[in-house]
Amino acid sequence: ELVLDDVLKDNSDFAIVKIPYNYGVKGIIDVYNKTLREDIKYSQRLNQKIAQNLVDKGYYLRKR
């Protein structure tokens, strides 16, 4: 989340969009006593088992 916050702060060409499905855990916006941008909550943390299943089936997440 911290990396995303920094990248998005410096790059207006990129944005986080809400994913209509829950593959993982919602992104955290309060990290280490720092409040990140609100749209970070639309990111998702994928645990290794879920991520591996997505890769095995040929899926990855992006928006066109």
MDAnalysis code that builds the backbone (N, CA, C; Angstrom):
import MDAnalysis as mda
import numpy as np

u = mda.Universe.empty(192, n_residues=64, atom_resindex=np.repeat(np.arange(64), 3), trajectory=True)
u.add_TopologyAttr("name", ["N", "CA", "C"] * 64)
u.add_TopologyAttr("resid", np.arange(1, 65))
u.add_TopologyAttr("resname", ["GLU", "LEU", "VAL", "LEU", "ASP", "ASP", "VAL", "LEU", "LYS", "ASP", "ASN", "SER", "ASP", "PHE", "ALA", "ILE", "VAL", "LYS", "ILE", "PRO", "TYR", "ASN", "TYR", "GLY", "VAL", "LYS", "GLY", "ILE", "ILE", "ASP", "VAL", "TYR", "ASN", "LYS", "THR", "LEU", "ARG", "GLU", "ASP", "ILE", "LYS", "TYR", "SER", "GLN", "ARG", "LEU", "ASN", "GLN", "LYS", "ILE", "ALA", "GLN", "ASN", "LEU", "VAL", "ASP", "LYS", "GLY", "TYR", "TYR", "LEU", "ARG", "LYS", "ARG"])
u.atoms.positions = np.array([
    [0.813, -1.181, 0.000],
    [0.000, 0.000, 0.000],
    [0.867, 1.260, 0.000],
    [1.950, 1.238, 0.743],
    [2.832, 2.410, 0.781],
    [3.443, 2.693, -0.592],
    [3.848, 1.648, -1.286],
    [4.421, 1.825, -2.627],
    [3.365, 2.375, -3.583],
    [2.167, 1.798, -3.546],
    [1.083, 2.301, -4.404],
    [0.791, 3.763, -4.122],
    [0.754, 4.124, -2.861],
    [0.480, 5.502, -2.478],
    [1.518, 6.441, -3.089],
    [2.800, 6.075, -2.998],
    [3.866, 6.909, -3.565],
    [3.780, 6.989, -5.086],
    [3.566, 5.855, -5.736],
    [3.493, 5.836, -7.202],
    [2.323, 6.684, -7.690],
    [1.172, 6.524, -7.067],
    [-0.015, 7.256, -7.512],
    [0.074, 8.746, -7.199],
    [0.776, 9.076, -6.136],
    [0.941, 10.482, -5.776],
    [1.727, 11.219, -6.863],
    [2.703, 10.530, -7.455],
    [3.584, 11.148, -8.445],
    [3.173, 10.885, -9.892],
    [2.143, 10.074, -10.118],
    [1.733, 9.696, -11.469],
    [0.227, 9.788, -11.632],
    [-0.237, 10.841, -12.259],
    [-1.683, 10.980, -12.448],
    [-2.199, 10.090, -13.584],
    [-1.292, 9.415, -14.304],
    [-1.712, 8.515, -15.382],
    [-2.276, 7.201, -14.861],
    [-2.069, 6.909, -13.582],
    [-2.494, 5.646, -12.996],
    [-3.548, 5.882, -11.926],
    [-4.428, 4.900, -11.756],
    [-5.462, 4.994, -10.724],
    [-5.831, 3.593, -10.260],
    [-6.345, 3.509, -9.058],
    [-6.868, 2.247, -8.544],
    [-8.370, 2.269, -8.764],
    [-8.881, 1.207, -9.334],
    [-10.324, 1.103, -9.543],
    [-10.855, -0.059, -8.714],
    [-12.103, 0.044, -8.350],
    [-12.719, -0.996, -7.537],
    [-12.907, -2.266, -8.358],
    [-12.481, -3.383, -7.809],
    [-12.650, -4.685, -8.444],
    [-13.971, -5.258, -7.943],
    [-14.853, -5.706, -8.833],
    [-16.171, -6.164, -8.393],
    [-16.162, -7.490, -7.636],
    [-15.031, -8.149, -7.563],
    [-14.944, -9.434, -6.865],
    [-13.918, -9.339, -5.755],
    [-14.108, -10.103, -4.698],
    [-13.156, -10.130, -3.594],
    [-12.277, -11.363, -3.711],
    [-11.066, -11.159, -4.190],
    [-10.096, -12.243, -4.301],
    [-9.207, -12.307, -3.073],
    [-9.127, -11.221, -2.350],
    [-8.212, -11.164, -1.215],
    [-8.749, -10.264, -0.129],
    [-7.840, -9.660, 0.602],
    [-8.175, -8.767, 1.708],
    [-8.077, -7.325, 1.211],
    [-9.053, -6.516, 1.582],
    [-9.094, -5.109, 1.182],
    [-7.814, -4.383, 1.604],
    [-7.332, -3.484, 0.765],
    [-6.139, -2.698, 1.070],
    [-6.310, -1.857, 2.327],
    [-5.212, -1.618, 2.999],
    [-5.209, -0.873, 4.264],
    [-4.812, 0.574, 3.987],
    [-5.577, 1.523, 4.518],
    [-5.239, 2.929, 4.288],
    [-4.594, 3.598, 5.497],
    [-4.612, 2.950, 6.644],
    [-3.919, 3.471, 7.828],
    [-2.763, 2.537, 8.148],
    [-1.543, 2.944, 7.764],
    [-0.362, 2.102, 7.906],
    [0.729, 2.879, 8.635],
    [1.268, 2.293, 9.689],
    [2.396, 2.899, 10.424],
    [2.140, 4.366, 10.766],
    [0.979, 4.655, 11.307],
    [0.588, 6.008, 11.702],
    [0.551, 6.987, 10.529],
    [0.367, 6.474, 9.334],
    [0.253, 7.308, 8.146],
    [-1.062, 6.957, 7.451],
    [-1.816, 7.967, 7.059],
    [-3.062, 7.736, 6.329],
    [-2.784, 7.877, 4.837],
    [-3.088, 6.824, 4.106],
    [-2.841, 6.797, 2.668],
    [-4.070, 7.283, 1.913],
    [-3.933, 7.450, 0.621],
    [-5.057, 7.908, -0.198],
    [-6.223, 6.927, -0.076],
    [-7.409, 7.448, -0.132],
    [-8.632, 6.679, 0.127],
    [-8.831, 5.517, -0.854],
    [-8.438, 5.691, -2.114],
    [-8.690, 4.628, -3.094],
    [-7.774, 3.415, -2.929],
    [-6.797, 3.480, -2.036],
    [-5.960, 2.312, -1.741],
    [-6.839, 1.176, -1.209],
    [-7.952, 1.507, -0.564],
    [-8.825, 0.457, -0.025],
    [-9.418, -0.420, -1.129],
    [-9.383, 0.048, -2.376],
    [-9.869, -0.768, -3.492],
    [-8.848, -1.802, -3.958],
    [-7.602, -1.665, -3.510],
    [-6.610, -2.689, -3.845],
    [-6.907, -3.927, -3.007],
    [-6.325, -5.046, -3.387],
    [-6.563, -6.279, -2.637],
    [-5.250, -7.012, -2.405],
    [-5.076, -7.474, -1.184],
    [-3.926, -8.307, -0.842],
    [-4.313, -9.747, -1.130],
    [-3.536, -10.404, -1.949],
    [-3.810, -11.800, -2.282],
    [-2.850, -12.692, -1.513],
    [-3.397, -13.678, -0.814],
    [-2.487, -14.610, -0.154],
    [-1.919, -15.556, -1.198],
    [-0.858, -16.248, -0.855],
    [-0.133, -17.052, -1.830],
    [-1.005, -18.132, -2.470],
    [-1.863, -18.776, -1.693],
    [-2.710, -19.844, -2.235],
    [-3.669, -19.297, -3.292],
    [-4.315, -18.186, -2.991],
    [-5.254, -17.586, -3.944],
    [-4.506, -17.105, -5.180],
    [-3.393, -16.419, -4.977],
    [-2.628, -15.895, -6.108],
    [-2.139, -17.028, -6.998],
    [-1.667, -18.109, -6.412],
    [-1.179, -19.236, -7.205],
    [-2.312, -19.863, -8.017],
    [-3.496, -19.980, -7.416],
    [-4.641, -20.527, -8.150],
    [-5.012, -19.643, -9.340],
    [-4.936, -18.338, -9.164],
    [-5.249, -17.431, -10.266],
    [-4.230, -17.583, -11.388],
    [-2.966, -17.698, -11.019],
    [-1.915, -17.846, -12.030],
    [-2.059, -19.180, -12.752],
    [-2.306, -20.256, -12.004],
    [-2.452, -21.577, -12.617],
    [-3.575, -21.604, -13.647],
    [-4.616, -20.831, -13.403],
    [-5.766, -20.822, -14.310],
    [-5.625, -19.757, -15.396],
    [-4.527, -19.015, -15.377],
    [-4.273, -18.033, -16.418],
    [-4.908, -16.677, -16.193],
    [-5.269, -16.342, -14.969],
    [-5.901, -15.058, -14.691],
    [-4.909, -14.082, -14.074],
    [-5.089, -12.813, -14.376],
    [-4.469, -11.756, -13.605],
    [-5.436, -10.590, -13.618],
    [-5.254, -9.664, -12.702],
    [-6.216, -8.580, -12.543],
    [-5.718, -7.315, -13.227],
    [-6.564, -6.740, -14.039],
    [-6.279, -5.454, -14.659],
    [-7.585, -4.893, -15.190],
    [-7.558, -3.643, -15.550],
    [-8.742, -3.034, -16.152],
    [-8.357, -2.501, -17.517],
    [-9.192, -2.739, -18.454],
    [-8.934, -2.284, -19.820],
    [-9.477, -0.901, -20.024],
])
